[in-house]
C-alpha cells in the first residue's frame, strides 16, 4: 500500500489553494442564482391558496376586477353616510381576516374599512409582482370610490406602504397612513444582502423614495422603535423626503409584528377624524 510522502503534500497543497477561489466563486454564483430565482417567494410569503380562503371574520366578502383581468378578494365594512373609509393594503405575509378588531373599532365611529387580498394571495387570482400590486391598489381605490366618493384614507402596512404611496400619488385620497414603511424594498434588500449586486438583480424594488414627493395629502407615519425587519431609520428617511403636512409617531416598546394595539388604533382614528 502506497503511503503519502512529504513530496505529495507539497505538490497537492498548491492545487488546493488554486481550487479554493474556484470553489468560493461557484458557491457565490450558486447562492446568487438561488436568491434571484426565489426572490419573489421571499418577498411575498403570504401568496398562495390556504384553507382560510373562504373564511369571513368581518364585513362582507367582495370581488374586485383589475384592468389586467385579475380578480381580487376583499373584506368590506361600509361607512356610515358622511363618514370616511379606510382602504387597507396589508403586509406581505398578512391576511384580510386578521383585522376584525380594526373593523369593529372603526365601525364604532362610523368609519368604513376595505382590506384587499393582493393578486396571488388567498381568494385572489394571478401571481404577485410590484407592477401587479400597484395595479391592485388602483383597482381597489376605484372600486371603493364608486361606492363612497373620494373621502378615502389609505392605510398601508409594511410592504403595503409602498402600494399606499403609489395609490396616493395617482388617486385623490384624503390622506395616507403608513405603518412600518420603508424607503424602498431595494434599499432593504441591499442592507440584507450587502455582498450581492442587488440593484442589478431585484425584480420588485418598490421605490417609495422616488414616489413620496408626489403625495401631497396629509400623511401619518407609524413605526416601532424596535423594528428589526424594517428599521426605523428607513421610515425616517422616507419621512424626510415627504412633503408637509406630515407627522410621525414612534412606539418605543414595539417591533415589526407587535405594533397593533388599542393605542395605535386610537391614533389612527384620531388622525382620520381630524382630517375634517
C-alpha positions in Angstrom: 0.0 0.0 0.0 1.4 3.4 -1.0 1.8 6.0 1.8 1.7 9.7 1.4 5.1 11.4 1.4 6.2 15.0 2.0 6.6 15.5 -1.7 2.9 14.6 -2.2 1.8 17.1 0.3 4.0 19.8 -1.3 2.5 19.0 -4.7 -1.1 18.8 -3.6 -1.2 21.9 -1.4 -0.8 24.4 -4.3 -3.6 22.6 -6.2 -5.8 23.0 -3.2 -5.1 26.7 -3.0 -5.8 27.1 -6.7 -9.2 25.3 -6.2 -10.3 27.3 -3.2 -11.1 30.5 -5.2 -13.0 28.4 -7.8 -15.0 26.7 -5.1 -15.8 30.0 -3.4 -16.8 31.5 -6.8 -19.0 28.6 -7.6 -20.7 28.8 -4.1 -21.2 32.6 -4.5 -22.7 32.3 -8.0 -24.9 29.4 -6.9 -26.2 31.3 -3.9 -26.7 34.4 -6.1 -28.8 32.3 -8.6 -30.8 30.7 -5.9 -31.6 34.1 -4.3 -32.5 35.6 -7.7 -34.9 32.7 -8.6 -36.5 32.7 -5.2 -36.7 36.4 -4.5 -40.5 36.7 -5.1 -41.1 33.7 -2.8 -39.1 35.6 -0.1 -40.9 38.9 -0.8 -44.4 37.5 -0.9 -44.5 34.7 1.6 -48.3 35.1 2.1 -49.1 34.3 -1.5 -50.8 31.1 -2.4 -54.1 29.4 -1.5 -54.9 28.5 2.1 -57.7 26.8 3.9 -59.0 30.1 5.2 -59.7 31.5 1.7 -63.5 31.4 2.2 -63.5 32.4 5.8 -65.1 35.8 6.6 -64.3 37.2 10.0 -65.7 40.7 9.5 -67.7 42.7 6.9 -68.7 41.2 3.6 -66.6 39.3 1.1 -66.3 41.3 -2.2 -64.6 40.8 -5.5 -62.7 43.5 -7.4 -61.7 43.2 -11.1 -58.4 44.7 -12.2 -57.6 46.3 -15.6 -55.4 43.3 -16.5 -58.1 40.7 -15.8 -57.4 39.5 -12.3 -60.0 39.1 -9.5 -59.1 40.4 -6.0 -60.9 39.1 -2.9 -61.5 41.6 -0.1 -63.5 42.2 3.0 -65.6 45.4 3.2 -67.4 47.2 6.0 -69.2 50.2 4.7 -69.0 53.6 6.4 -72.0 55.5 7.7 -73.2 58.3 5.4 -70.9 61.2 5.5 -68.1 59.3 7.1 -64.7 58.3 5.5 -63.5 54.9 4.6 -60.0 53.3 5.1 -58.5 51.3 2.2 -56.1 48.9 3.8 -53.0 47.4 2.0 -51.6 44.7 4.1 -48.1 43.4 4.8 -46.5 40.6 2.7 -47.5 37.7 5.0 -50.8 39.0 6.3 -54.4 38.1 5.8 -57.5 40.3 5.5 -59.3 38.1 8.0 -56.9 39.2 10.8 -58.5 42.7 11.2 -61.8 42.1 12.9 -60.6 44.3 15.8 -59.8 47.2 13.5 -63.1 46.9 11.6 -65.0 46.9 14.8 -63.1 49.9 16.2 -63.6 51.9 13.0 -67.3 50.9 12.7 -67.9 52.2 16.2 -67.0 55.6 14.9 -68.9 55.1 11.6 -65.7 54.7 9.6 -65.6 52.1 6.8 -62.9 49.6 6.0 -61.9 47.8 2.8 -58.9 45.3 3.0 -57.8 43.5 -0.1 -56.0 40.3 -0.7 -53.3 41.0 -3.4 -53.2 39.0 -6.6 -51.8 35.6 -5.9 -52.9 35.8 -2.2 -55.8 33.7 -0.8 -59.0 34.2 -2.7 -57.4 36.3 -5.5 -56.2 35.2 -8.9 -52.8 35.8 -10.5 -49.3 36.0 -9.1 -47.8 38.8 -7.1 -45.3 41.3 -8.5 -44.6 45.0 -7.9 -46.5 46.0 -11.1 -49.3 43.7 -10.2 -49.7 45.0 -6.6 -49.6 48.6 -7.7 -52.4 47.8 -10.2 -54.3 46.2 -7.4 -54.1 49.3 -5.3 -55.5 51.5 -8.0 -58.3 49.0 -8.8 -59.3 48.8 -5.1 -59.4 52.6 -4.8 -61.5 53.0 -7.9 -63.9 50.3 -6.6 -64.3 52.0 -3.3 -64.6 55.5 -4.8 -67.5 54.3 -6.9 -69.4 53.4 -3.7 -68.3 56.1 -1.3 -67.0 59.1 -3.3 -63.4 60.2 -2.7 -63.3 60.5 1.1 -60.9 57.6 1.3 -57.9 57.4 3.6 -55.2 54.9 2.5 -53.7 52.7 5.1 -50.6 50.7 4.1 -48.6 48.5 6.3 -45.0 47.2 5.7 -45.0 46.0 2.0 -48.4 47.7 1.6 -47.0 51.1 2.5 -45.4 51.1 -1.0 -48.8 50.3 -2.5 -50.4 53.1 -0.5 -47.7 55.7 -1.5 -48.2 54.9 -5.2 -52.0 54.9 -4.9 -51.9 58.3 -3.1 -49.9 59.9 -5.9 -52.2 58.7 -8.6 -55.6 59.0 -6.9 -57.4 61.7 -4.9 -57.2 60.0 -1.5 -57.9 62.2 1.6 -54.7 61.1 3.4 -52.2 58.3 3.8 -51.3 56.4 6.9 -48.1 54.4 6.5 -47.4 51.7 9.1 -43.8 50.4 9.3 -43.0 52.0 5.9 -39.6 51.7 4.1 -37.5 53.9 1.9 -37.6 51.2 -0.7 -37.5 47.4 -0.9 -34.3 47.9 -2.9 -32.6 49.7 0.0 -33.8 47.0 2.4 -32.5 44.2 0.1 -29.1 46.0 -0.2 -28.9 46.0 3.6 -29.9 42.4 3.9 -27.5 41.2 1.1 -24.6 43.6 1.1 -22.4 41.2 -0.9 -24.9 40.9 -3.8 -25.4 43.3 -6.8 -28.9 43.8 -5.6 -29.7 46.7 -7.9 -29.0 44.6 -11.0 -30.9 41.6 -9.8 -34.0 42.8 -8.0 -37.4 42.4 -9.8 -39.6 44.4 -7.4 -37.9 47.4 -5.9 -40.9 49.4 -4.6 -39.2 52.8 -4.8 -41.3 54.8 -2.3 -38.3 57.2 -2.1 -39.0 58.2 -5.7 -42.8 58.5 -5.3 -43.4 60.0 -1.9 -42.7 63.6 -3.1 -45.7 63.3 -5.3 -48.0 62.6 -2.4 -49.4 66.0 -1.3 -52.1 64.7 1.0 -51.7 64.6 4.8 -49.5 61.7 5.9 -49.2 59.8 9.2 -46.1 57.6 9.7 -46.3 54.9 12.4 -43.3 52.8 13.4 -41.9 50.6 16.2 -38.6 51.7 17.5 -37.6 48.0 17.9 -38.5 47.0 14.4 -35.7 44.6 13.2 -37.3 43.9 9.8 -37.8 47.5 8.6 -35.5 49.7 10.7 -36.9 52.9 12.0 -34.1 54.7 10.1 -35.7 53.6 6.8 -39.0 55.1 7.7 -37.3 58.3 9.0 -35.5 58.6 5.6 -38.8 58.3 3.8 -40.4 60.8 6.2 -37.7 63.3 5.5 -38.5 63.1 1.7 -42.2 63.5 2.3 -44.0 66.9 1.8 -45.9 68.6 4.6 -48.4 68.1 6.1 -46.9 65.0 7.8 -46.4 63.6 11.2 -44.6 60.6 12.7 -45.5 58.6 15.8 -42.8 56.1 17.1 -43.8 53.4 19.6 -40.8 52.8 21.8 -41.7 49.3 23.0 -42.9 47.8 19.7 -41.2 46.0 16.9 -42.5 44.9 13.5 -45.0 42.2 14.3 -46.4 43.5 17.6 -47.3 47.0 16.6 -51.1 46.8 16.6 -52.7 47.6 19.9 -55.5 49.8 21.2 -53.2 52.8 21.4 -52.3 52.6 17.7 -55.9 52.1 16.6 -56.9 55.2 18.6 -54.1 57.2 17.0 -55.3 56.1 13.5 -58.9 57.1 14.4 -57.8 60.4 15.9 -55.9 61.2 12.7 -58.7 60.3 10.4 -61.3 62.2 12.4 -59.1 65.3 12.5 -59.0 65.5 8.7 -62.3 67.4 8.6 
